[in-house]
Each structure stands twice: as structure tokens, then as C-alpha cells.
């Protein structure tokens, strides 16, 4: 597939065409964490289906949100130390505006 098609598909899906470059150990850690979160979500779904007491479900939701926040923190740190630093060193100062928007998205939660 040529780059023009990849770029076109990327923009029509609303995603950025840039790629991150996480070390394998970080990818493995993030994948493990996300698999655990996926299991937590399935557990919460099961709790609702079994009419588990609301407070217990809310406690599990809170734990899951905390786990998601941990993933976001790891990604944000890597983004700052890698992508942002690289783009700034290339003279791309638009990355700062992008970073502000990203942080605002995280803080809405």
C-alpha cells in the first residue's frame, strides 16, 4: 500500500498519521495493564448482570478508572520525553498547542 493511501485513510478516520515509538518493554507493560482493565470491565458487566449491590460496582468502576489513568500517565510521560522533545528539537512548536489540548482532554475526566 502506498503512503498516499495510508495518509488518506488516516485522515478520514480522524486519527493522527504520526506513530509512537515505545520500547518493547513499555508496549508489553501497557498491553498487560490494558488486558487487566479489559478483565475488570468484563467483571463489572457481570456484576451488573448479577444485580450486585451498586456500591460494590461503583468501587470496581473507580478501580478501573484509576487503572486507565495509570495507562494515560505512562503514555503522557513517553509522549513528553519522546515525541514532544523530538518535535521541538525539529523546530515544530505546534506540538505545544497539541499537548495543551491533550492535557485538557485528560483533565476532563
C-alpha positions in Angstrom: 0.0 0.0 0.0 1.5 3.4 -0.9 1.9 6.2 1.6 -0.7 8.4 -0.1 -3.4 5.8 0.6 -2.2 5.3 4.2 -2.3 9.1 4.8 -5.7 9.4 3.2 -7.1 6.6 5.3 -5.6 8.0 8.4 -7.2 11.4 8.0 -10.6 10.1 7.1 -10.7 8.1 10.3 -9.9 11.2 12.3 -6.6 9.9 13.7 -3.2 11.4 13.5 -0.8 9.8 11.0 2.1 10.0 13.4 3.3 6.9 15.1 4.7 6.5 18.5 7.9 4.6 19.2 7.6 2.9 22.5 10.2 0.4 23.6 9.0 -3.2 23.6 9.1 -3.3 27.4 6.7 -0.3 27.6 4.4 -1.8 25.0 4.3 -5.1 26.9 3.6 -3.2 30.2 0.8 -1.2 28.6 -0.7 -4.3 26.9 -0.6 -6.2 30.2 -2.3 -3.3 32.0 -5.0 -2.9 29.3 -5.7 -6.7 29.3 -6.2 -6.4 33.1 -8.5 -3.4 32.6 -10.4 -5.4 29.9 -10.9 -8.1 32.5 -12.1 -5.6 35.1 -14.7 -4.2 32.6 -16.0 -7.8 31.9 -16.2 -8.3 35.7 -18.2 -5.1 36.1 -20.5 -6.2 33.3 -21.0 -9.5 35.1 -21.7 -7.7 38.4 -24.4 -5.6 36.8 -25.9 -8.7 35.1 -26.0 -10.4 38.6 -27.6 -7.4 40.3 -24.6 -6.9 42.6 -25.0 -4.1 45.1 -24.4 -0.7 43.4 -21.8 0.5 45.9 -19.7 -2.6 45.1 -20.0 -1.9 41.3 -19.0 1.7 41.8 -15.9 0.6 43.8 -14.9 -1.6 40.8 -15.6 1.3 38.4 -13.3 3.5 40.5 -10.5 1.0 40.5 -10.8 0.6 36.7 -10.8 4.3 36.1 -7.6 4.5 38.3 -6.0 1.8 36.2 -6.9 3.7 33.0 -5.4 6.9 34.5 -2.2 5.0 35.2 -2.0 3.9 31.5 -2.6 7.5 30.4 0.2 8.8 32.7 2.6 6.3 31.2 1.7 7.3 27.7 1.8 11.0 28.5 5.3 10.7 30.1 6.5 8.8 27.0 4.9 11.4 24.7 6.6 14.3 26.6 10.0 12.6 26.8 10.0 11.3 23.2 7.6 12.8 20.7 7.3 16.3 22.1 11.1 16.7 22.7 11.8 15.4 19.2 9.3 17.7 17.5 10.6 20.7 19.5 14.1 19.9 18.5 13.0 19.9 14.9 11.5 23.4 15.4 7.9 22.2 15.4 6.4 24.4 18.1 2.8 23.4 17.2 3.4 20.4 19.4 2.9 22.6 22.4 -0.7 23.5 21.4 -1.3 19.8 20.7 0.0 18.9 24.1 -2.2 21.5 25.8 -5.3 20.0 24.1 -4.2 16.5 25.1 -3.8 17.5 28.7 -7.2 19.3 28.7 -8.8 16.0 27.4 -7.2 14.1 30.2 -8.3 16.6 32.9 -12.0 16.5 31.8 -12.3 13.1 33.5 
